[in-house]
C-alpha cells in the first residue's frame, strides 16, 4: 500500500516500510510558538488521512470525499497515534474505524 507523510512545514514524502512515524510526530515538539504550522499527517493512497496536532488532537477523514466523514479524538497518547499511523500505512481502515471517534473536527 502506498502512503505519504506530510511534514509540519508542508513538505511531503512518500512513505515506505521504514517510515519513521515517531520522527514525524516529534516535529510538533519544535518551536511550540509557531501555531500556524502545527500539524503533521499520514495519508493513504485511498485518500484517508490522519492529521495530528500538538496535545494529541487527531483527525481522521477522507480528503477526496464530499463530506469526508471528518472525525476526531483529543489527548491521544503518542503510542496510540503511532499505532494508528501504522494501521493507515498498512491500509487497515477497519482497525482505525473501531476507535472512539467523535464527529467533526
N, C-alpha and C positions, 0 to 999 in steps of 0.2 A: 504494500500500500504506500502511496506517496503522500507526503505532508510537507508543510512549510513552517518555518519558525519566523515569527515577526518579533524583531528586537525592539527595545524600548524607544529608540530614536527612529523607528520606521523601516530600517533595512530588513530585508527578508533573505532567508537562506533555505535551500531545500533540506528537508530532514533526511536522515538515514539511520541505519542500525546503531550507529554510535552517537546519535544526537544527545547533547548534554543539556537535558531539561533543567537540571539544577543550576547550571551556569546561566541559562536563560532567566530563570526565576530570580536569581541573585542580582540581575541587572537592576531590579527595582530597589535594591538597597543603596545604590549610588545616588548621590545628590537628591536627598528627600525634598529639598525645597523646590525642585523642578516638578510642579504638578501638571504641566502641560504634557509631559512625556511620562505618563505614569502607568503604562501597561505593557505587557508582553502577551504573545498569543501563539498557539499552535493551531493550524488549520489543515484539516484532512482534505484529500482530493475531492471528496464529496461536498465540499464547502461547509461542513460542520466545523465550528471553531470554538475553542476555549480561550478566553481572554482573562488575564489576571491583573489586578491592580494591587497596590500596597494594602496590607492588612488582611490579605486573603479573600478579597472580593473577587469572585469568579463568575463569568457569564458563559452561557452555552447557547449557541444559535447557529442557524444555517444562513450564511451570508448571501446566498443567491435566491432563497425562497422569499416570496412576498409574505410578510408577517412570519418571519423566520423562526417562530416558536421561541422567542427570547425567554431565557430563564436565568436565575442567578442563585448564588449562595454567598453568605458573608462569613468572615472569620474562619475560612477553611485552612487547616494546617498545611504547611508546606509538603509534608509526606503524602497527604491526600491529593494535593494539586499535582504532584509528580506522578501519582498513580493514574489520575485522570488524563494527564498528558500522554502517558504510555498507552492507555486504552484507546485514545483518539488516534494516535500514530498507528496503532495496530488495526484500526477500523472497527473496534469493539464498541459500537454505539450503544448496544443493549446494556452493557455494564454502566455506561455513563447515564443512561436514561433512568436507571434504578436509584440514583442518588436523590436526596430530598430537595429538589429544585423548587424555588419559588417562582411564580410567573413574573415576566417582565424584567426590566433592568433594575 
